[in-house]
Each structure stands twice: as C-alpha cells, then as structure tokens.
Amino acid sequence: MSEPREYTTEEVRDKFLSHVSRMVDYWLRESRTPATEEKMEGLAFSILTALDGCSADLPGFIVAPSPHADDKEYLRESGKNWYPENTADAITCDIGGGLHEHWHRVRKETRR
C-alpha cells in the first residue's frame, strides 16, 4: 500500500468531473422532478453546491475570473467594465463559497 499523498491536478479535475457526471445521471432519473426545466435547475444547483464545498465528496473550489490579458485595456477604451485579474499568487475575486445560496434569487431575476 502506498503512502497517503496530495491529489494531482489531473486527479482533482477528474474527481470534480466525475461528480458532475453523477449529478447528470441523478437528475435524469429524479422522478420527483419530471419537468426538464426543474431538472436543469437542479443540476445547476448541484454543481454550484459542489463548487461551494457543500458536497460530501469534494472540497470547496476557488472560482475566479481569468480574463485575457488584453481585455482590460480594450474594454476600458470601449467605455465598458472589465473583470478583475487573478493570478495563482493573488486571487482578488473569488466568487466561490456561496454560489448555491444566490442561485434561486438570480434565477428568479433572470428567468424569461
């Protein structure tokens, strides 16, 4: 048996994607939620919950924008707002941790 170790980036990615795949299967089969829209909303909520660290199988994740290097100047010159820049050394805009708590409000505001 090998010694315990830190997961690799690839292993973390695969664990997260496997969780999303299991959530797709769950919501496809969820008989108490027959409407497609409700299933899609449930899936979105499940993914946000996982990112926030509220899944038993996964930790929370940093969710931060990573804009193209030219975006800020281009958008400023166009009179538009831009996303904050983040680096591996300095995360200045992490939206993770409460996404699922805001989901229903934003969904209600943006629903067509």
N, C-alpha and C positions, 0 to 999 in steps of 0.2 A: 504494500500500500504506500502511495506517495505522501509526502508531507503536504499539509494544507498550504495554499498559496492564493495570491490575488488573481482574480479572473483577468484574462486578457481582454483587450478592447473588442476583439472579434467574438469572444465568448459572451461578453455583456450585450453586444449588439444582437447576437443570435438568441440570447435569453429573452430580450425585450421583444424581438420579432416573433418568437415562439409564443409569448404571452398574447400578443396581438392576434396571432393566428387562432389561438384557443378561444379568444373573445369573439372572433368572427364566427367560429363554429357554435359557440354558446348562443349568440344572438340569432343565428339562423334557425336554431332548434327551439328557441324560447317560445313555448306555446301560449304563455300568458300574455304575450305581446305579438299579436298577429299582424298588425299594420306595419308596412315597410318603413314608414317614417319613424315610428316608435322604435323599431329595431335599429335603424341607423342612429337615432339619438342615443339609444342605449349603448351601442358600440362606441360612439364618440365619448360618452361619459366614462365608459370603462377604460378607454385609452388615456383620457385625462387623469383618471384616478390612479392609473399605473404610473404616469409621469410624476404625479404629486407624491408618490411614495405610500399610497394607501392600499397597495396590493400586498398580500402576504408573501408573494414570491419575488418581489423586486424592491429595490430601494427607490427613493426619490431621485429625479434627474434634474440637472441644470438644463433649463430651456431658455436659450438666449439667441437673439438675432445675430446673424453673421453676414452683414451686407457686403456687397462688392466694394473694393477699395475706392472706386470712382463714384459711388452713389452719392456720398455726402456733398461733394462739390457740385456735381450735376444737379442734384435736387435743390441745393441752396441757390444756384444760379437760375433755376427754373421757378424759384419762389415757393418751393414745396418743403415740407418737413422731411426729415430723414431718420432712419433707425440708428440707435446707439451702436457704436463699435465695441466689440468684445474680443478679447484675446484669451489664450489659455492661461495667461498670467493674471489677467484682470477682467473679471466678469462684472460689467457695470449695469446690466439689465437682464436679470434672471426672472422670468415670469412663472417659473415652476413653483410648486408647493401649494397653490391654491386654485389651480385651473378648474378643477371639478366643482369647486364652490361657486364659481362665477358662471358656469356653463348655462344653467337654466335661465338666468337673467339675460345673458347675452343672446341666447337662442330665442327667447321671447321678443327681444328688441329687434332682432334681425329676421325673424320668420316672415316669409312672404305671404 
